[in-house]
Amino acid sequence: MKTYKAIFILVLFALGLGVNAQNKTNAYYTMGIPMSDTKDYISKTSFRGAALEFEHLVKDNVGVGILVGWNTFYESLSKDTYPLSNINETVNGAITGKQYRYLNMVPMLATGKYYFTDEDQPIRPFAGLGVGTYYIEQKTDMGLYSDREKSWHFGLAPKAGVLIPLNYAVSVSVAIDYNIAFKTSKIDQQNWLGINVGFSWDY
């Protein structure tokens, strides 16, 4: 229920932004590179992700908005004997077999950006910051044993990128962000580098 409420609030906010002119919609395909604690659990790069951002330009070079995204990470470990405490700290013993690890990350962030050049320039570099919440599901499967944790995290994501205008309304957008979802009582802090490629529409 909390997930639906958060999405509902973000949609209402996005509709509010759409009432005004000077808006952007940014749609991205995203890749995720695990860093720090996330890399300790899953080391493989994720090629499954997407993000949608609704942005309102409060000034010619300043935008504020909301972003909703999704990244999923997956890795299988070779057959071995693993302590059950690696899966769940409250469980003792060990189990032999292949281990499968999953992470689903859903950022819901308020965003702010600064564009370093005007919109009539051939390239528009920008920097920004996202602040908000991350919904994270972590799952470990091994044989008949499965452990799943779900948690809401406070987090932030500094970002830098560039817009390359194709015409008066459409631009190619390329950006890199560093996502930090802080630790909760259920799931450790998660960190990953996002590589985002997509399009930006002005309206």
KEBALUM-751887 format. One record per residue: x, y, z of N, C-alpha, C in turn; residue in one letter. Coordinates in steps of 0.1 Angstrom, whole numbers, padded with zeros to 4 digits, always signed. Example, Ala and Ser with C-alpha at 12.3 -4.5 7.8 and 13.67 -1.06 7.14 Angstrom:
+0132-0057+0078+0123-0045+0078+0132-0033+0078A +0128-0022+0071+0137-0011+0071+0129+0000+0079S 
This chain:
+0008-0012+0000+0000+0000+0000+0009+0013+0000M +0020+0012+0007+0028+0024+0008+0034+0027-0006K +0037+0017-0014+0042+0019-0028+0032+0026-0036T +0019+0022-0035+0009+0028-0043+0006+0043-0039Y +0007+0045-0026+0005+0059-0021+0016+0068-0027K +0029+0063-0026+0040+0071-0031+0039+0074-0045A +0035+0064-0053+0034+0066-0068+0022+0076-0071I +0011+0075-0063+0000+0084-0065+0003+0098-0063F +0011+0101-0052+0015+0114-0049+0024+0120-0059I +0034+0111-0064+0043+0116-0075+0035+0119-0088L +0025+0111-0091+0017+0114-0103+0010+0127-0102V +0004+0129-0090-0003+0142-0088+0006+0154-0090L +0018+0152-0084+0028+0163-0085+0032+0165-0100F +0034+0154-0107+0038+0155-0121+0027+0162-0129A +0014+0159-0126+0003+0166-0133+0003+0181-0130L +0007+0184-0118+0007+0198-0114+0018+0206-0122G +0029+0199-0124+0040+0205-0132+0035+0207-0147L +0027+0198-0152+0023+0199-0166+0013+0210-0169G +0008+0217-0159-0001+0228-0161+0006+0240-0167V +0019+0241-0163+0027+0252-0168+0035+0249-0180N +0039+0260-0187+0048+0258-0199+0062+0256-0194A +0071+0254-0203+0085+0252-0200+0088+0240-0192Q +0082+0229-0197+0084+0216-0190+0092+0207-0199N +0098+0197-0192+0105+0186-0199+0101+0173-0194K +0101+0163-0203+0099+0149-0199+0112+0142-0204T +0119+0135-0195+0131+0128-0198+0129+0114-0196N +0131+0106-0206+0130+0091-0205+0143+0085-0208A +0147+0076-0199+0161+0070-0200+0160+0054-0200Y +0169+0048-0207+0174+0035-0205+0186+0035-0196Y +0186+0027-0185+0196+0028-0175+0204+0015-0173T +0217+0016-0172+0225+0005-0167+0230+0008-0153M +0232-0002-0145+0237+0000-0131+0249-0008-0129G +0259-0001-0123+0272-0007-0120+0273-0008-0104I +0272-0019-0098+0273-0020-0084+0285-0014-0078P +0284-0008-0067+0295-0002-0060+0294-0005-0045M +0305-0005-0038+0305-0006-0023+0297-0018-0018S +0287-0016-0009+0280-0027-0003+0272-0035-0013D +0267-0028-0023+0259-0035-0033+0268-0045-0041T +0281-0041-0044+0290-0049-0051+0294-0061-0042K +0294-0060-0029+0297-0071-0020+0287-0082-0022D +0274-0078-0025+0263-0088-0026+0262-0093-0040Y +0261-0083-0050+0260-0087-0064+0271-0078-0071I +0280-0085-0078+0291-0078-0085+0288-0075-0100S +0278-0081-0106+0276-0080-0120+0268-0067-0123K +0272-0061-0134+0265-0049-0140+0251-0053-0144T +0242-0044-0141+0228-0046-0146+0225-0038-0159S +0219-0045-0168+0215-0039-0181+0200-0038-0182F +0193-0040-0170+0179-0039-0170+0175-0027-0161R +0171-0017-0167+0167-0005-0160+0160+0006-0168G +0152+0014-0162+0146+0025-0169+0143+0036-0159A +0141+0048-0164+0138+0060-0155+0129+0070-0163A +0120+0076-0157+0112+0086-0163+0112+0099-0153L +0115+0110-0159+0116+0122-0151+0107+0133-0157E +0099+0140-0148+0091+0151-0152+0097+0163-0146F +0101+0173-0154+0109+0185-0150+0102+0198-0154E +0102+0207-0145+0097+0221-0147+0108+0231-0146H +0110+0239-0156+0120+0249-0156+0115+0262-0149L +0120+0264-0137+0116+0276-0129+0124+0288-0134V +0135+0286-0141+0143+0296-0148+0148+0290-0160K +0154+0298-0169+0159+0292-0182+0170+0281-0179D +0177+0282-0168+0188+0273-0166+0186+0265-0153N +0174+0265-0147+0172+0258-0135+0159+0250-0136V +0160+0237-0134+0148+0228-0134+0146+0220-0121G +0134+0218-0118+0130+0210-0106+0120+0200-0111V +0119+0188-0105+0110+0178-0109+0110+0166-0101G +0104+0155-0106+0104+0142-0100+0109+0131-0109I +0115+0121-0104+0120+0110-0111+0116+0097-0105L +0111+0088-0113+0108+0074-0109+0116+0065-0118V +0123+0055-0111+0131+0046-0119+0130+0032-0114G +0138+0023-0121+0138+0009-0117+0151+0003-0122W +0158-0004-0114+0170-0012-0117+0169-0025-0111N +0172-0036-0118+0173-0049-0112+0187-0055-0114T +0192-0061-0103+0205-0067-0103+0203-0082-0101F +0211-0090-0107+0210-0105-0105+0224-0111-0107Y +0227-0121-0099+0239-0129-0100+0237-0143-0094E +0242-0153-0101+0242-0167-0096+0256-0170-0092S +0258-0176-0080+0271-0181-0075+0272-0196-0078L +0284-0200-0080+0287-0214-0083+0284-0223-0071S +0282-0236-0074+0279-0246-0064+0290-0246-0054K +0286-0245-0041+0295-0245-0030+0288-0247-0017D +0295-0247-0006+0289-0248+0007+0289-0234+0013T +0277-0228+0016+0276-0215+0021+0270-0215+0035Y +0276-0207+0044+0270-0205+0057+0256-0198+0055P +0246-0204+0062+0233-0198+0062+0232-0184+0067L +0242-0181+0076+0243-0167+0081+0246-0157+0070S +0252-0161+0059+0254-0152+0048+0241-0148+0041N +0231-0157+0043+0217-0154+0037+0209-0146+0047I +0209-0151+0060+0201-0145+0070+0209-0146+0083N +0212-0135+0089+0221-0134+0101+0216-0142+0113E +0203-0145+0113+0197-0151+0125+0197-0166+0123T +0202-0172+0112+0201-0186+0109+0215-0192+0110V +0217-0203+0117+0230-0210+0118+0230-0222+0109N +0242-0228+0107+0244-0239+0098+0249-0235+0085G +0249-0245+0075+0254-0243+0062+0246-0252+0052A +0247-0248+0039+0239-0255+0029+0248-0255+0017I +0247-0266+0009+0255-0268-0003+0246-0267-0015T +0251-0259-0025+0243-0257-0037+0246-0244-0044G +0239-0241-0055+0241-0228-0062+0232-0218-0054K +0237-0206-0055+0230-0195-0048+0227-0184-0058Q +0214-0179-0057+0209-0169-0067+0206-0157-0059Y +0211-0145-0063+0209-0133-0056+0202-0122-0065R +0192-0115-0059+0185-0105-0067+0183-0092-0059Y +0184-0081-0066+0181-0068-0060+0172-0061-0070L +0161-0055-0065+0152-0046-0073+0152-0033-0066N +0156-0022-0073+0157-0009-0068+0147+0000-0075M +0139+0007-0067+0129+0017-0073+0131+0030-0067V +0139+0039-0073+0140+0053-0067+0128+0062-0071P +0124+0070-0061+0114+0080-0063+0119+0093-0057M +0124+0102-0066+0132+0113-0061+0127+0126-0066L +0128+0136-0057+0126+0150-0061+0140+0154-0067A +0140+0161-0079+0152+0164-0085+0154+0179-0087T +0166+0183-0088+0170+0197-0092+0182+0197-0101G +0182+0206-0111+0192+0206-0121+0196+0220-0124K +0209+0222-0128+0214+0235-0133+0220+0232-0146Y +0215+0240-0157+0221+0239-0170+0231+0250-0172Y +0243+0246-0177+0254+0256-0178+0254+0264-0190F +0246+0261-0200+0245+0269-0212+0230+0271-0215T +0227+0281-0224+0213+0284-0228+0208+0273-0238D +0195+0273-0239+0188+0263-0247+0191+0264-0262E +0197+0275-0267+0200+0276-0281+0214+0271-0284D +0221+0266-0274+0235+0261-0277+0234+0247-0282Q +0245+0242-0289+0245+0229-0295+0246+0218-0285P +0252+0221-0273+0254+0212-0262+0251+0219-0249I +0243+0212-0241+0239+0218-0228+0243+0208-0216R +0255+0210-0211+0259+0202-0199+0251+0207-0187P +0248+0197-0178+0241+0200-0166+0246+0192-0154F +0243+0197-0142+0245+0189-0130+0233+0190-0121A +0231+0180-0113+0219+0181-0104+0220+0171-0093G +0209+0170-0086+0208+0162-0074+0194+0157-0072L +0192+0144-0069+0179+0138-0066+0179+0134-0051G +0168+0137-0044+0167+0134-0030+0153+0128-0028V +0152+0116-0021+0139+0111-0018+0140+0097-0012G +0132+0088-0018+0131+0074-0012+0134+0064-0022T +0139+0052-0018+0142+0041-0026+0135+0029-0020Y +0126+0022-0028+0120+0010-0024+0129-0002-0029Y +0134-0010-0020+0144-0021-0024+0139-0034-0019I +0140-0044-0028+0137-0058-0025+0150-0066-0027E +0154-0073-0017+0166-0082-0018+0162-0096-0015Q +0166-0105-0024+0162-0119-0023+0174-0128-0026K +0175-0138-0018+0185-0148-0019+0179-0162-0020T +0181-0170-0030+0175-0183-0032+0187-0193-0032D +0185-0204-0025+0194-0215-0025+0187-0228-0022M +0186-0237-0032+0178-0249-0031+0164-0246-0027G +0159-0252-0016+0146-0250-0011+0145-0238-0001L +0157-0232+0001+0157-0221+0011+0157-0208+0003Y +0148-0198+0008+0147-0185+0002+0146-0175+0013S +0153-0164+0011+0151-0153+0021+0149-0140+0013D +0138-0133+0017+0134-0120+0010+0133-0109+0020R +0138-0098+0017+0137-0086+0026+0132-0074+0017E +0123-0066+0022+0118-0054+0016+0119-0042+0025K +0123-0031+0019+0126-0019+0028+0125-0006+0020S +0121+0004+0027+0121+0018+0022+0134+0025+0027W +0141+0031+0019+0154+0038+0023+0153+0053+0019H +0158+0061+0028+0161+0075+0024+0174+0075+0015F +0174+0083+0005+0186+0083-0004+0188+0095-0012G +0199+0096-0019+0201+0107-0028+0210+0103-0040L +0210+0111-0050+0217+0107-0062+0222+0120-0069A +0235+0123-0067+0241+0134-0075+0242+0130-0090P +0240+0139-0099+0240+0136-0113+0247+0146-0121K +0253+0142-0133+0259+0151-0142+0256+0145-0156A +0254+0154-0166+0251+0149-0179+0252+0160-0190G +0246+0157-0201+0246+0166-0212+0234+0164-0221V +0228+0175-0226+0217+0174-0236+0223+0178-0249L +0219+0171-0260+0223+0174-0273+0211+0176-0282I +0207+0188-0284+0194+0191-0291+0194+0185-0305P +0183+0179-0309+0181+0174-0322+0172+0184-0330L +0163+0190-0324+0155+0201-0330+0150+0210-0318N +0140+0219-0321+0136+0228-0311+0130+0222-0298Y +0125+0209-0300+0118+0203-0288+0124+0190-0283A +0132+0184-0291+0137+0170-0287+0153+0171-0286V +0158+0165-0275+0172+0164-0273+0176+0149-0269S +0188+0145-0273+0194+0133-0267+0199+0137-0254V +0197+0128-0244+0202+0131-0230+0211+0119-0226S +0223+0123-0221+0232+0113-0215+0236+0117-0202V +0235+0109-0191+0238+0113-0178+0244+0102-0170A +0251+0105-0160+0257+0096-0150+0252+0100-0136I +0247+0091-0128+0243+0094-0114+0249+0084-0105D +0251+0088-0092+0256+0079-0082+0245+0077-0071Y +0239+0066-0071+0227+0064-0062+0232+0058-0048N +0227+0065-0038+0230+0061-0024+0217+0059-0016I +0214+0047-0013+0202+0043-0005+0207+0039+0009A +0205+0047+0019+0211+0045+0032+0205+0033+0039F +0213+0028+0048+0210+0015+0055+0197+0016+0063K +0190+0005+0063+0178+0004+0072+0181-0008+0081T +0171-0011+0090+0172-0022+0099+0172-0036+0092S +0167-0036+0079+0165-0048+0072+0176-0050+0061K +0180-0039+0054+0189-0040+0043+0200-0031+0044I +0212-0035+0041+0224-0026+0041+0223-0015+0031D +0232-0005+0033+0232+0006+0024+0235+0000+0010Q +0228+0006+0000+0230+0002-0014+0236+0014-0022Q +0246+0011-0031+0253+0021-0039+0255+0015-0053N +0251+0023-0063+0254+0020-0076+0255+0032-0085W +0263+0030-0096+0265+0041-0106+0256+0038-0117L +0248+0048-0120+0238+0047-0131+0243+0054-0144G +0242+0047-0155+0246+0053-0168+0232+0053-0176I +0228+0066-0179+0215+0068-0184+0216+0074-0198N +0209+0068-0208+0208+0073-0222+0194+0073-0226V +0190+0085-0232+0176+0086-0236+0173+0099-0243G +0160+0103-0242+0155+0115-0249+0149+0124-0239F +0149+0137-0243+0143+0148-0235+0133+0156-0244S +0121+0157-0240+0111+0165-0248+0107+0178-0241W +0107+0189-0248+0102+0202-0242+0088+0204-0247D +0080+0209-0238+0066+0212-0241+0061+0224-0232Y 
